[in-house]
Amino acid sequence: MKVIVVANQKGGCGKTTTAINTAAALAMQGQRVLLVDLDSQGHSTLGLGFEPNSFERTVYHCLSDPHITFNDIAVETGVPDCCWLPPISCWGGRAGFTESAPGRELILGEKLRMVGVGYDYCVIDCAPPLTLLMVNALVAGDYVIVTVQAHFFALDGLKRLLETIKITCRRFHPCGVRTLGLVLTFVEDRTKLSRQVQKQMRDYFGALVMRSVIHRSVRLAEAPSAGQSILTYAPESKGAQEYEALAREIVERIEILERR
């Protein structure tokens, strides 16, 4: 199983939208996918049409109890071959159980390895702050995708974020999680600023910026309120086509990296 972490320390950059729709697109392309909602706000869960606080057992319970596996709490998303894990909303008040535990940064990775044979890909939707949860995700991950809003302020701190990921992984992940790419979101080709930001990103980061971009669209914004991915809500829409293209590029990039 290949573990893909979708991250950014800045909120509102399309991270959850990308996690949900990338997972759905991979599943629709014949992959078995596990989507992990690691955000205490439960936005992936809301985007799939569920109430975050309605589950008796969540990712929190699995991480805190060695006898509970992710298979025990996995829920069908409505997309064939795509399951998801309810959010870690209980974590905020009870995180103490890991803060002094030996190997606390390794818990998520250990749990994922227990169910890895059942899936081809795992997509992790992380909360913005660099917390113990984010460290767990980076240690467990094989690849990181960073979503970047095509806006001037989104560029601020991006280089610092990539350096933080590198330092964190160097400390806790000797093999090193690899940055798969930067995904431009909320792109508006009609505005000069959006075009300038795209150019600056590609000039500075080069091939690290993925070919696939996600444009701002009404259908894409509507899908979460319907509790669906864009792939099922509006399968013929531009947003669905762009996430299908992104999923194909992700598979392509991983194959290239693993041949090296």
Secondary structure as UniProt FT lines:
FT   STRAND          2..7
FT   HELIX           15..28
FT   TURN            29..30
FT   STRAND          33..38
FT   TURN            40..41
FT   HELIX           43..47
FT   TURN            48..49
FT   HELIX           52..54
FT   HELIX           59..64
FT   TURN            66..67
FT   HELIX           70..73
FT   STRAND          75..76
FT   TURN            80..81
FT   STRAND          82..85
FT   TURN            89..90
FT   HELIX           91..94
FT   HELIX           96..99
FT   TURN            102..103
FT   HELIX           104..106
FT   HELIX           107..115
FT   HELIX           116..118
FT   STRAND          121..126
FT   HELIX           132..140
FT   STRAND          143..149
FT   HELIX           152..155
FT   TURN            156..157
FT   HELIX           158..172
FT   TURN            174..175
FT   STRAND          178..185
FT   TURN            189..190
FT   HELIX           192..205
FT   HELIX           206..208
FT   HELIX           218..222
FT   HELIX           223..226
FT   HELIX           230..233
FT   TURN            235..236
FT   HELIX           238..259
//
